[in-house]
Every structure is written in C-alpha cells, then in structure tokens.
Amino acid sequence: MHVKHLALGAIVAAGFAATVMATKAEAQETIYVPLMTYRTGPFAGSGTPIANGMHDYLSMLNERDGGIGGVKLAIEECETGYDTKKGLECYEQVKGKHPVLTNPWSTGITLGLIPKASVDKIPILSMAYGLSASAVGNDFPWVFNPPATYWDGLSMIFRYIGGKEGGLDKLKGKTIGFIFFDGGYGREPIPLLEQYAKDYGFEVKLYPVPAAEMQNQSGLWLNVRRDRPAWMVMWGWGAMNPTAVKEAARINFPMDKFVSIWWGSGEDDARPAGAEAKGFTALNFSAVGANFPAIQDIVKTVVDKGKSQTPKEKVGESHYNKGVYNSVMIAESIRNAQKLTGKKIVTGEDVRRGLETMNITAARWKELGLPEFGSPLAVSCADHNGHQAAYVMQWDGAKWSKVSDWISPMKEKVTPLLDAAAADYVSKNQPWPKRTEPCDKAS
Amino acid sequence: MDMLYKIFLDPFVQMASAPDLLVQTLWEGLVSGVLYALIALGFVLIFKASGVFNFAQGIMVVFAALTLVGLHAMLRDWGVSSGTAAAYLALALTVAVMFGLAFTIERLVLRPLVNQPDIILFMATFGMTYFLIGLGELVFGGEPKLMIADDLHLPRGAIDVKMLGGFVSFQKIDIAAAAIASIMVAGLALFFQKTRIGRALRAVADSHKAALSVGISLEQIWVVVWFAAGIVALVTGIMWGARSNVSFALEVIALKALPVLILGGLTSIPGAIVGGLIIGIGEKLGEFYWGPLIGSGIESWLAYVIALLFLLFRPQGLFGERIIERI
C-alpha cells in the first residue's frame, strides 16, 4: 500500500515538474503577443474581421517563417466584447505573462490603460484609434497610435470634401452633419470639427447615437432630413454603421456626400443596404483585396490548413486587412526590437523602442509582400503616430472601389491641437511621469 | 425668454410650417410604437401566466432571428436551390425551434422552480439570457447577419406621397411591419381573451393554486405562453432585422419595451399596445422637435421620462390593475 502511494506520488510529481518545465521552456522560447479582440456582442460585426486579420497574419509568420527572428509568437486572444471593464480585466490577465505590447482595440480600454503602460512597461499599440494626443511621444512614450489620428482622419475627410466642393471656402454658410457613436471614440474629433467650422464658416449639426439606439436611428435621420446638411460625416462602429447607411438611403440622402471615417469602411457596413448604399464613401488607410503575396501566404498556410476562423471569401475584406495592417506593425516593431537589442526574445521595453523606430517605406511594404498596401509609415521618438495619408473609397453597390489618391492630413492644423491636448492631458493627470526613456538613433 | 420660446412655441411653429415632416415623424413613431408593443406583448404574456418578468425576451428576439437566418444559410448549403423555399422552410423550422425552446424552458427552468419566490424565477431568466447568448454565438457566430428579407418576399423600397407642401416617405417594409405587428397583436389579444386557453391563462395569472384546483395544467399553459412569446420574438426579429441587420445589438432594442411596460402595466395586453404607441410616437416627436435643444440623441432616455410622467398620475400604469392590500 505504502509503495503504491509512493509510486503514485512520484508519478504526480514527475508530471507536475514536466508541466512546469515545459511551460517555462515555452515561455522562454516564444514572444507573447496577446490580442484583445471582440467576436461577440453588438460590435462583433466590426470586431470579428479585424480579429481574424490580426490573428491570421501573425499565425502566417509562425507557419511560414517559424515566427520572427527564429522565435515563434505565442498568440492569445482575450475577448473584451468592446467593453472597457472586460478589456481592463483582460489586461490584468495577460500582464503577468510578459506581453511585448497590448492592442486594446477600443478607445475606452486604451484610455484606461494609458496610465498603466509606463508603470508595467508594456507599450500600447492603438492603431488609428484611442487618444489622439498620445501621438506626442514626449508626453506618451509608451503609447503609439499610427498610422493616423482621428484628427488627421477628419482633416483628410475635409481635404476630400474641399476637393469636391472646389475649395473649403465654398463650405461657407453650409451645414455639415456629424453623426457619431455617443462615447469617447465618437466625440474625439469634435474639437477639430468645431475649429474647422470657425475657420471655414460652416455650421455643424451633431447627431449622437447612444449605444442603446444603434439600430434605432430613424428619429435622428428625420432631423438630418430637416437640417439638410450639405455633407454628412460619420464616426460610427459596430451595428451603428449599417443602420446609419440604411437610414441615409431611406431619407434619400445623396450617398456620395456621406463620408465615414475608416471604421465605417467595412463591407458589412455598406452591404446590408446593398444597391441603395451606392455612392457611400469612406476613408481607409489599408488596401482592400486579397491579391497580395503575403495575404496569399495567409490563405495557403493558415486559412486552407483550417488554422483560422476566417471564411475564405472574407480574406482581404476591408476590416480584415486593417487587422493585417495592425499585425504588420506588431511584427515590424518586434523585428526592430530584435535588431536594436541583439536579443531574440524581446521584452515590452525593447518593443517600445521597436515601435519608436518603425519605418515602413514603400520598398519595405513590397518586401513584406504587401506592395502599396498602405502609405509609407514612419514613427519617431517625438511623433508616435506618423500622420500618414489615407484614401477615399466608394461603395458601388457590391464592393468598395478606390476613388481618390492618397490624401495627406492637414498637419499644420492638427499638430498644434495635438500638442495642446497632450499638455492638457498631462496637466489634468498630475503627477504625470516625465519622459526618461532615451531616444534611439534610428528614431 | 429665448429658451422658453424654443421649448414651448417653436416646435409647434415647426409643426405648422412643415406639416409633411410632422406626418413623417408620426408615421415613424407609429411603426416603432407597433414594434415596441409587439415586444412588450411578449413580456406581458409571460408575466400574466407565470408572474415572471422575462428578462430573456430581448435575447429571444435575437435568437429567433439568428436561428432563421442561420437555418436558411444551412439549407442553402445543403442544396436547397430556391431561396424562397429555403426561407419558408427555415421559418417553419424556426417556429419548431421556438416551440422546443418553450418546452425546454418549462421542463428545465420553470417546473423545478414552481412555488419559489418571484425573484428566483426572475434571476432564472437572467441565466437563460446568458445561456441563449452563448448558444446563439456558438451555433451561428457572433457577427451580424443580413435578414433574408428578399427570400421572405418582404417588400423593399418606398412609396413617396406628395402632401402638405412636401412629401412623406412610407417605406414598404415599415408598412409591412406595422400591418403584420398589428395583426399579431390583435390575434394574440383575441386568442388570450376569447379562447379556452386564454381563459385558462387568466386563471393562472390570478392564482396558480386556484387554477390547479380546477384542473388547469400549469405546464401546458406555460409552454403555450412561452411559445407565443417566442413567436412574437421571431416576428419582431424579422421586422427589426430587415430594418437594419440581425446582430446582438437587437437585444438592447427589446429593452425599449421596459418603459412601455411601466406605462401600460405589466398585466395588460391593451396596455402594451397603447403604451407602445405612446412611447413610439412620443420619443420620435421628442427627438425631432425638442431633441436639438439638448444635443439630440435623447430617445434612449426620453421613453422613460414619458413613462414616469404618466406614472405620476397613474402609478399602476395606464391599464394595470390597482393593487389594494389590506393590512
């Protein structure tokens, strides 16, 4: 009996030791990349394709290249449901596993994580969302929001509108409607919009859509019908977008004068309205389509092998490719970190430096198997955003088509506002740590 | 002074100067109101039969619509070539699924909780909500789906009628929604007022024990009522899904029935109907004429304000039963 117990104890102990050793070995030999995603809830329509794109590109690097610099990536998703509370819980769950960065995928979650980033030494990559002011690297050394801020996005939309109107001065006396998700994200560009209204002499009408009314906008669009804005600009997300597009069509709003920020540029945003949405336009910073060598590699090594949740016909769609873009930045920052430090297994501190030295030129996009996938992207020590160009695409009733060249943001308008907003954030959150991280030569 | 003018006079000046927009607003309110009434009816039926406020009614709307769309896609994948045939087959199967759901709820949730305090049954509906969310996401995925409106031959497009110096646009899908919802509401009201099962339901609502003593089967009534609530959820899901799409955000819309219930009373079928119309029309008028004064987007809370204003004068709701308890 005694011997039996001893043997059993030895087996259990050996099993436990083996598990611990295996876990330790795995932890040592991989780079941990958590992905905060949302495939459930009212925002799943936007969140799922992005989650798929992010996951599939990183998985492809593992399958095709054996990871980055010979080190496999440990990819783990945490479901946030686009809920700030759940997102912060996700962060606490993954924090102990030494992530090299976090992707909050929600402005609310990003705002909650900003004060934690410098303390936990985990950089935040909030791709084209989050706090616009975090583009100021001197005040926010641990936060990155490339390739463009919401304010850049709004300025690019106004460049486009100006082009169509024959100059922004032609907006004088007109009304611009702004329909937005009534939360931190939707309200983010309002200060710049109001500034533009003063500068160009137009009137702004605000149409907030509360989360509970995302699919019940008919009353709001009656206001649009009465106010007759010359242009409608949308800052929506999730179920709000397709409903807004349908409602715009219902009131016969001219769809070619309805422009969305990049988060309304999904196929599932326009598709429910079908042909009635013809003419609807949206800004975008990444290409649409699967005709890129890297995306074909995703199909070959991940999707076809059943290692993805993406239906094959959805690979290359607009939001999917934004997820790919996000993962390209993750991969490039890890590569940079490996180069800068000479280490294979990098940490959050190293990847922060990697993000700060990110420079994806047109040649580099090509090298990555994604020629002209995005405009050249350069982040620096002082500028954590890059303020890169985007383009406008139009829904033809069945798919998106590019209808403009790359449009640069109005940096001269945006930068002073960003600096002021960053200073304001710092003053309101005292004691805010002063930057102590040195700048790398390459940044 | 200016503010007083904007609140008390300007809206009525606007109504007079652009009567076409007033008619349009009233129409939008009517359509929303009928749909709210339909959702509220689901709550009322269950409350009358089992004394339970069914928190899961909202997710039942999503679940029913998702089941319909998901089964349609599966049938097409399995080789049903005609979209219409697949749609109506899926509709029949969804009705069967909703019956199965009602039966399962009665067996697994209600029956074991007979004679438990109401709060226990209420909490059980919370559990059902999360279960149905998980089940729906597991089987059909979390991403939004397009309602199969064309295959169901729901009408598309609008009828623009020139009137009152402008035009009023009547969306055909809204006309269909209003008509179908009205028929459903009238049919259910008649069914529960005039038929044997309806009388049994009212007996159960008054007293479970008394109903049992005269041979009414509680189990049968519960299955019938939950099934009826499931059908109401399916119709609501189809109509609202056709107006936007089928996503889990629809669950929140179903909660718009809460102010309707506060207003109409939890036990009154006519209350649900009148309450729905008052809330629907009231919130659209409020959003359109008074919303811009306080930044628009007021619909989400205006419905509760309207309901609370009514409650100041009729605490039991418009048609609710006045409860007098002797001490």
Interface residues (C-beta under 8 A of the other chain):
Chain A: R39 T40 G41 P42 A44 G45 T48 P49 D182 L206 Y207 P208 V209 P210 A211 A212 E213 M214 Q215 N216 S218 G219 L220 L222 N223 R225 R226 G238 A239 P242 T243 K246 R250 I251 N252 D268 R271 P272
Chain B: A18 L21 Q24 T25 E28 V31 S32 I133 E137 G141 G142 E143 P144 L146 A158 S169 Q171 W240 R243 S244 N245 S247 F248 A249 L250 E251 V252 I253 L255 K256 E283 K284 E287 F288 G291 P292 G295 S296 G297 E299 S300
